Amino acid sequence: MNDATFIITGFITTGDGYRMAYRVDGNENKPVLVLSNSIGTTLHMWDGQIAALTPHFRVLRYDARGHGESDAPGGAYSMDRLGRDVIELLDALGIERAHFLGLSLGGLVGQWLGIHTPDRIDLLILSNTSAHLGPANEFDARIAALQTAPDMAAVAQAFLAKWFPAHMLEAKHPAIEPFRDMLLSTSPRGLAGSYAAVRDNDMRRTIALINRPTLVIAGKDDTVTLASYGEHIAATVPGARLVILPAVHLPNVEHPDTYVCTVLDFLLEGEAA
């Protein structure tokens, strides 16, 4: 039987009392790899990578608070809370240690984990992310706009324009529509809370404390988290490796084969070391 046929879905309750959705694909005897999502998406943003990853790993995905089937509490979220959500998920599932791959907001969570809970992380991949994003007033404006927006249509369109290259958008590439659907279904309250977590976060100095083997992936044409942000992370995290792909913000969708090969090369080499 193919490892990918072993699927578990469910919910945990976080320490502050909210429901968090998760999914596990793959054989329970494999090492665990946690995948963490970009803002405005669900665990399904990784659907295209699962078939390639499950022969090697038990893949754990989750909907970050405010997204997908997880609860969307009101108010500002924090990177501390988003990071502890992951630890509480691992605890609930009886997972002591795991590899971690986070993209964008998920990469911010990965940095927090690498700084604060290195005993729970083996190999760390930080993709299309930054140790700090600003200015704060830009996020305040986005939060305010969400409070008056009639729906998520304009927000979704703005995200898609920054996530994908023009040629994919103009061709109406079929890979884009699932992301439009994810954005349209995102709770404005959850998105606002996540914006606040990004706004209030600054790990530019503290990522120097990360002591886990780390791969940083950046997109050459990424206008959300510039390639220079990835370069900063790689230069600050001791021993980190940097790969810059010819992509915008979601290289796992734009160049899926290259992306998953880059991820697997790092993980399998690290496991063999």
Secondary structure, 3 states (H helix, E strand, C coil): CCHHHCEEEEEEECCCCCEEEEEEECCCCCCEEEEECCCCCCHHHHHHHHHHHCCCCEEEEECCCCCCCCCCCCCCCCHHHHHHHHHHHHHHCCCCCEEEEEECHHHHHHHHHHHHCHHHEEEEEEECCCCCCCCHHHHHHHHHHHHHCCCCHHHHHHHHHHHCCHHHHHCCCCCHHHHHHHHHHCCHHHHHHHHHHHHCCCCCCHHHHCCCCEEEEEECCCCCCCHHHHHHHHHHCCCCEEEEECCCCCHHHHCHHHHHHHHHHHHHHHHHC
